[in-house]
Structure formats: structure tokens, C-alpha cells
């Protein structure tokens, strides 16, 4: 099946590879979705081998004020009166033969979702992919001082057993759908298992979130059995948290709200573990 919107430049030698995908836009708060793919590509020195042509999937001239429409326009750079760069949205596939891994980083399309999804499934079919993982994030009432909570949705009931003991909660959601929701819905027809990992990041932090990237990366390398040194990401995560602490210290009102978030987080955490006393028993700790 040839697809005019999919360009495959080379055929890497992969055996039953896994595909990990991320999208900018929806569910990319803190750059957790695209940032994770970018980090894995860098650490694994993954090589580009295919891409989806942008022309058929985006609205470039969307009506409205500049602040509303800027996200739809292609990117350009002009220096000293000359155009030095002009880029349409990038939708690129990379591979790492050692770990039998395909990575995809793209921008969620505005139109022709089914055809865009078929481009991804075409790559899966071409290289024998049986498992796809999406990583992303949502902003929520979680404090930056606590661990990142990850929720999960899957394409089939039988997949849930694999994640029940790993501390991942299954998603409960009703509202606007994303492209990854469509992929998950269609994947059983393609003979593919799809899993979505979504990190919950603080709603009050509007910047790249290395702590969120670290959380989903750790989960992926555990499942995919990939050996990656995360020391650099851990350092960035620690620095990020200290920087937020300093900013919060200058805003007492925000600090008060964060303490409430911490209380709610801790209460929910121990309720999930069966209560505080049960948690103590599970960890072999005697009450004072």
C-alpha cells in the first residue's frame, strides 16, 4: 500500500520493533510528549528514516487575530532582510536498531485525522510493529514537590494486568478527544496493542518540565528494557524543582495553595494504598 503523504527514505533492519510516539499541541504541557521523544532520540542517537508530509494535514491560514492564529502558521526566520529558515510542521520517524525501537515526533494534525493515522499504521505494518506507546501530559491539581502521577489507557482489557502492579492509575475521562485516542481506537483492527501514558504536571508551572519528562522516560525504559543513563535528566529535574521552590517562596499566596495541593495529594496517595496504617505495614514500618 503506497501512501503519497508518507515518505520512507530507508529500510532499517528491525525485528518486531516497538513504536513510541509524541505530539506537540494537545497533551504536550511542559513539553513532556515531544520532550521525551527528543530526549530518547538524543540518548539513543536515533536516525531519521521517514516522515509524513505536512501539506494535507494542517490549516496554515486560520482566520482570527494574530495571537489566536500564530500557532497555525509555518515557522520562519529572517535575518538582515533575508529568509534564512522556513519550516512546515515536522512529523518525523527515527530508529535505533540496537533496541529495536522506532520513535515518532509530530504535530497533531488539524484535518484528515484518519489519513494521518494511516500513515503511522503504515510504518507499523512495514516494519512489523505490534506495540505502540504514546507519552504525554495534562495539567492538573498536583504539587511540584511530589512525585509525578501517571495515568494509563490501553486498547484492550488484557493489557491492563501488565500495569496494575506498577503504580499506574487507569484513566477516567470524558471530553474532547485527541489523535492518540483515535489511534488507540483503531489499533485493534491493525493487530496492534496501544498504550497511552499521561503524566499529571502542575497547572501553575508553564514551562518545560524535566521532572515530567523523567517520569515517563523511566516508565518507558523499564517496559522496553532499554539501558539509558538518566543522570543528566535527574540533574535537570532537581534543578527545575529547586528553581520552582525559589519562585514560590517569593509568592506566599501561591505557597499556601501548594500546601493544600500537597495535603490532597498525600490523602489520595494513602487512600490508594489502603490507608496510612496499611502503607506502614506494606513497608515494614512500626508506628511510633
N, C-alpha and C positions, 0 to 999 in steps of 0.2 A: 504494500500500500504506500504509494508516494504521496507526499503532502507538500504543496507549494510553499507553505509558511514555515516549514521546518527545514533547517539546513544542517546536515551531518557532514562534518569535514574529515573525520577519520573514524576508523572502527577499532577502538582499543580492545585488547584481549581481556575480557572479563568473564568470570564464571559465576553465574547466579548472583549478580551484584545487588546491593541494596541502594535505594534512591532516597536521598534526604533533600527536601525542598524548603525554600523560604521565599516570602513575598514582601515587597515594600508596600506601604499603604496600610490596608486593613490588617490588624493584628501584628503590627510591627512597632509597637510602642517601645521606646528605649532601644530601638534597632536590634531587638532580640532575634527576630526572624532572619533578616538579612545579615546581621552581625555574626550570628552563629555560622551561617554558611560561609561568610567571608573568612572567619577565623579558621574553620576546618580546612578551607581551600588553601590558606596560607600555611598552616602547620603540616598539611599533607603534601604540599607542593603539587596540588591537583592541576591538571592541564585541561584547557578548553578544547572541546571536540564537537560541539553542536550549539545551535541557538535557534530561537523562534523569532521570525521576522515580525517587527513591531507594527507594520503598516496597517494590518487588518484588525487590530485589537484595541486601539486607543482613540479617544477623542482629543484632538490637538487644538481645536478652535471652539472651546466651550463658551457659550455666552455668559456674560456677567462682569462684575467688577474685577480689577486686576488681582486683588487679594484672594478672590474666590477661584479664579481661573488659572492662577500661576502653576498649580500642581499638574495641570493637564498639558502644559506646553513642553516641547522638547527643550533640552538644555543647550545653551550656547555660551561661548566665552569670546570677548572681543578685546584685543589689546592694541593700543596705539592705532585705532581705527580699522584694524584688520581682524577678520574672523579667524580665530585660532582653534576653535573647537565647536562642534555641533553634534549633539547626541540624541538619538531617539531612545525610548526606554529599552533597557538591556534585559534580555531573557536568555541566560547562558547556562549550558551544561558543562560540567568539569568531571574528570575521572581520576581515580587513584587505583592503579592496578594491584598494588600490594595488598590493599584492604578490600578489594572488590567493591568499590564504592563509587557511586555517581552522585554529584552534588548539583543542585539547580538553584539559581538565584534569579528571580524575576520580579516584575511589577504586575500586580493583579490587574487583569485587563478590564477595560470599560465595557466592551461589547464582544459578541461572538464567543461567549464562555465555553460552549460545547466544543467548538473547533479548537480553541486554545487548549482545553483539557485533552483533546485527542492528540495534540502534538506531544504532550507529556506521556500519554499512554503509548504513543508510537515508539518513543525512546525505550520505554519499559519493555514493549514487545520485541523490539530489535535486539535488545541485549539480555533478555531473559529475567527481568526484574520481577520478583514475586512479593517484595515488601517495600512499601513507600512510607516514609516518615516525614511529617510536617512539623516544624517548630515555629512557635510564635508567642505572642504575649497579649495580655489585656491589662488595662489599668484598673486597679481596684482598691478597696479599703485595707491595704496591707502596709505595715510599717517597714521602713528601710532597715530597721535594726533587727529584724527577724529573718529566718530562712525563707527562701523563695518557694512558694507553693506552686505545684504543677498539677494541672488537671489534664484529663485524657479523654479522647473519644476515639472509637475504633469502628471498623467497617463490618465486624461480625462478632457475635456473642462469644465465640470460642476464644477470641484473643484476650478477653478480659482477665482470664485466670493468670496470664503471664505478668500482669501488672498489679494484682491485688495485694501482693506482699511487698511491694516496692515503695510504699508510701505515696503513691499517686492516686488522686481522687478522680472519679469519673465525672465528666461534665454534665451539668443540668443547665440547659439554655433554651430560650425561646426568643426569636427576634430576627434581624437581618442576617442573611446567610453570606458566607464567603466562598471564594473559589475552591478553597480546600474542602469545604463542606460538599460541594458538587463532586470533587474528585473522590471523596470518601464514599459518597452515594453510588458512584459509577464503578468503583474499583472491583466489587464482587463480580460484575459482568465480565471484567477483564481477567479474572482469576488472580487478582492481587489483593493482599491484605494491606490496609492502610491504617496508620496510627497518627493521631494528632496530639502533640504535647504543647500545652499552652501555659506559660509562666504568668503568674499574677505579680505585677510590679506596682509600686506606689503611685497613686494618681497624682501626687503633689510633686513628683520629680519628672520634669520634662526634658530629659537629655539622654544620651546614650547610656545604657545600664549594663556595665560589665558583670555585675552580680547576677542579673537575669540570664545573660549570655552564658556565664559559667554554669549556672544551674542546669540549663537544658543541654549544654555540651557534655556535662558529666553524665547525664542520663543517657545520652546517645552513645557515648564511647563505652559505657557499661553494657548496653544492649548489643551494640555492634562488635564488641570485643576489639576495640581499636586502642593501640598503645600510643597515647599522646601525653606529653608533659605539659600540664596546665599551670606551671609555676608563674609564668608571665601573666596569665589571666587572673590568677589568685591575687597577685600583687596589685593589679589594676582594680580588682573588686574591693580589696581592703582600702586602697587609696580613695576610691569612689565613696565608700561608706563614711570614712573619716571626713571627707570634704562636705558631705551632706550634713554630718553632725555639726560641723563648724557653722554652716549656714543656718541650721535650725536653732543653734544657740543664740543667734542674733535676732530670732523671731520667737519670743516667748509664747505668743498665741498659738503658733504652729506647733511648738513643742508640747503644749497642753493637749492639742488634738492628737498628736502622735502617741502620747501616753495612753489615750483612750483606745487608739487602734491596737496598741500593744496588749492592753487588757483583753480586748475582744479576741485578738489572735491567740493569746495564751489559753483563754477559756475554750475556744473552738478546738485547739490542738489537743488539750487534755480530754475533752469530751470525745474526740475521735479515738483516743487511746483507752477509752473506758473509764475515764476519771483520773484524778491525780494519784489517788492511792493505788489504783491498778497500774498506773505508769511506773510508780516506785517499785512495785513488785516485779514488773517485767524487766526492770533494770537492776534488780537485786539490791535495792537501797532500802534500809530500815529507816522508819520515821524517827525523828529525834524525840 
